[in-house]
Amino acid sequence: MDRRMLIFIAIAVSAVYGGAVALVEGNRQTVAIAGGIVVALAWLVVALAGERDVEND
C-alpha cells in the first residue's frame, strides 16, 4: 500500500482517538490506554508496511 495513504489513515486514527479521550466521560484512562495502543500500532504499520520511495540507480 502507498505510504501516503497509510500516513493519512494513521493521522485519522490518531485524531479519532484524541477526540474520543476528550469527549468520553467516565473511564478516560481505559480509553486513553486503548487509544494509545491502537495509534502506536497504526504508526508501526506505516513504518513497516509502507512502500519506500527509493529510486534504484
Steps between C-alpha positions, in 0.01 A plus 500: 500500500617851428674663794303825464171312540631322809613832649157651433329205671737520799434874539123438480521225762709726724247782470202273569654358815615843614144623462362192673715561806385862511131416457461183707383554851560249771785259441740713293805306612384181329416686178836676510691175544309317227532800268871528565550136406293532182677821395841344564405198290375726220835682485687169518311386191603820323864435586505130415248451219524825307670486162816702499552773240855399418627506143740232392804654329 
